[in-house]
Amino acid sequence: MRQIDLTPFRRSTIGFDRLFDLLEASARQAASDNYPPFNLERVAEDRYRITLAVAGFGRDEIEITAQQNLLLVKGKKDNAQGDNAAFLHLGIATRSFERRFELADFVRVEDARLNDGLLTVDLVREVPEAMKPKTIAIKTGAPLKAIESGNESAAA
């Protein structure tokens, strides 16, 4: 993958450092490992779904951790059962993995399910009422008068 140079944008913007750091980290991660394969899906306006192909992993071998702005999915395969087997061909990957997903503000994990070798993680964005846009009613009539302070003599 081609490296993106964000230096010109960093010079002309203020306060977007976190965004540029996330983009650069994402580009490095995408170039380094692509296991397990996954899909990102927008299910509705504020709902998302991540589906990871984790064939061969059981529910007790996968750990999902949600922190502020980070979803971490780890898989650790127990190799004790494979020591006694004599495989002629081993095509199902059973190596341990760690997948990181940066989450936007107010995105939380709603549900996680493992079915038919697919791990599905449902996410929902819940913006607090205080952060949502508000429509301001426009009133008619004379403007409000300024409130006069009773401490005018103290200022003199």
C-alpha positions as CSV (number, residue, x, y, z in Angstrom):
1,M,0.0,0.0,0.0
2,R,1.2,3.5,-0.8
3,Q,2.2,5.7,2.1
4,I,0.1,8.9,2.4
5,D,1.9,12.1,3.4
6,L,-0.3,14.2,5.6
7,T,2.3,16.9,6.3
8,P,0.7,19.6,4.1
9,F,-2.5,19.2,6.0
10,R,-0.9,19.2,9.4
11,R,0.8,22.5,8.6
12,S,-2.5,24.2,7.6
13,T,-4.9,22.9,10.2
14,I,-5.1,23.2,14.0
15,G,-6.6,20.7,16.3
16,F,-6.8,17.8,13.9
17,D,-3.7,16.0,15.2
18,R,-5.7,13.1,16.6
19,L,-7.5,12.5,13.2
20,F,-4.2,12.5,11.3
21,D,-2.6,10.1,13.8
22,L,-5.6,7.8,13.4
23,L,-5.3,7.9,9.6
24,E,-1.6,7.1,9.7
25,A,-2.0,4.3,12.3
26,S,-4.8,2.8,10.2
27,A,-2.6,2.8,7.1
28,R,0.3,1.1,9.0
29,Q,-2.0,-1.5,10.4
30,A,-3.7,-2.2,7.0
31,A,-0.3,-2.8,5.4
32,S,1.0,-5.1,8.2
33,D,-1.7,-7.8,8.7
34,N,-5.0,-8.8,7.2
35,Y,-5.9,-11.7,9.4
36,P,-8.7,-12.4,10.2
37,P,-10.6,-11.0,7.3
38,F,-13.5,-8.7,8.2
39,N,-16.4,-6.7,6.8
40,L,-17.5,-3.3,8.0
41,E,-21.2,-2.5,7.4
42,R,-23.5,0.4,8.0
43,V,-26.8,-1.1,9.0
44,A,-28.7,2.1,9.7
45,E,-28.1,5.8,10.3
46,D,-26.4,5.3,13.7
47,R,-25.8,1.5,13.6
48,Y,-22.8,-0.4,12.4
49,R,-21.7,-4.0,12.2
50,I,-18.3,-5.6,12.1
51,T,-18.2,-9.2,10.9
52,L,-14.9,-11.2,11.4
53,A,-14.2,-14.6,9.8
54,V,-12.9,-16.6,12.8
55,A,-13.4,-20.2,11.5
56,G,-12.0,-22.7,14.0
57,F,-12.2,-20.4,17.0
58,G,-14.6,-21.1,19.8
59,R,-16.4,-18.6,22.0
60,D,-14.0,-19.2,24.9
61,E,-11.0,-18.5,22.6
62,I,-12.1,-15.0,21.6
63,E,-12.0,-11.9,23.8
64,I,-13.7,-8.6,23.0
65,T,-12.7,-5.5,24.9
66,A,-14.3,-2.1,24.4
67,Q,-12.6,1.0,25.8
68,Q,-13.1,4.6,25.1
69,N,-12.8,5.0,21.3
70,L,-11.2,1.5,20.9
71,L,-12.6,-1.9,20.2
72,L,-10.1,-4.7,20.6
73,V,-10.8,-8.3,19.3
74,K,-8.3,-11.0,20.3
75,G,-8.2,-14.6,19.4
76,K,-6.0,-17.2,21.1
77,K,-6.2,-20.7,19.8
78,D,-5.6,-23.5,22.3
79,N,-3.1,-25.8,20.4
80,A,-3.3,-28.7,22.9
81,Q,-5.8,-30.6,20.7
82,G,-3.7,-30.2,17.6
83,D,-0.6,-31.8,19.0
84,N,-2.0,-35.3,18.7
85,A,-3.4,-34.8,15.2
86,A,-1.5,-35.8,12.0
87,F,-2.7,-33.3,9.4
88,L,-2.0,-34.0,5.7
89,H,-3.0,-30.4,4.9
90,L,-3.6,-27.6,7.3
91,G,-5.5,-24.9,5.5
92,I,-7.6,-23.4,8.3
93,A,-5.6,-20.7,10.0
94,T,-5.5,-21.1,13.7
95,R,-2.9,-18.5,14.6
96,S,-3.6,-16.0,17.3
97,F,-4.8,-12.6,16.2
98,E,-5.4,-9.1,17.5
99,R,-7.7,-6.7,15.6
100,R,-8.1,-3.0,16.7
101,F,-10.9,-0.8,15.6
102,E,-10.9,2.9,16.4
103,L,-14.4,4.1,17.3
104,A,-15.8,7.5,17.0
105,D,-17.1,9.4,20.0
106,F,-20.3,8.1,21.5
107,V,-20.1,4.7,19.7
108,R,-20.6,1.7,21.9
109,V,-20.8,-2.1,21.5
110,E,-24.4,-3.2,21.6
111,D,-24.0,-7.0,20.9
112,A,-21.5,-9.7,19.9
113,R,-22.4,-13.1,18.5
114,L,-20.4,-16.1,17.2
115,N,-22.3,-18.1,14.6
116,D,-21.1,-20.4,11.8
117,G,-17.5,-19.2,12.1
118,L,-18.4,-15.5,11.9
119,L,-18.1,-13.2,14.8
120,T,-20.6,-10.3,14.5
121,V,-20.2,-7.2,16.6
122,D,-23.0,-4.7,16.5
123,L,-22.2,-1.0,17.3
124,V,-24.5,1.9,17.9
125,R,-23.8,5.6,18.1
126,E,-25.7,7.4,20.8
127,V,-25.2,11.1,20.8
128,P,-26.2,12.7,24.2
129,E,-29.1,15.1,24.1
130,A,-26.8,18.0,25.1
131,M,-24.7,17.4,22.0
132,K,-27.6,17.2,19.5
133,P,-28.4,20.2,17.4
134,K,-31.3,22.3,18.7
135,T,-33.8,24.5,16.9
136,I,-34.1,27.9,18.5
137,A,-37.5,29.5,18.4
138,I,-37.6,33.1,17.1
139,K,-39.8,35.4,19.1
140,T,-41.3,38.7,18.1
141,G,-41.7,41.9,20.0
142,A,-39.3,44.3,21.7
143,P,-35.9,43.0,22.9
144,L,-35.4,42.4,26.6
145,K,-34.0,45.4,28.5
146,A,-30.5,45.0,30.1
147,I,-30.5,44.3,33.8
148,E,-28.8,47.2,35.7
149,S,-26.5,46.3,38.6
150,G,-27.2,47.8,42.0
151,N,-23.5,48.2,42.6
152,E,-22.9,51.2,40.4
153,S,-21.6,53.3,43.3
154,A,-18.9,50.7,44.0
155,A,-17.5,51.0,40.5
156,A,-16.9,54.8,40.9
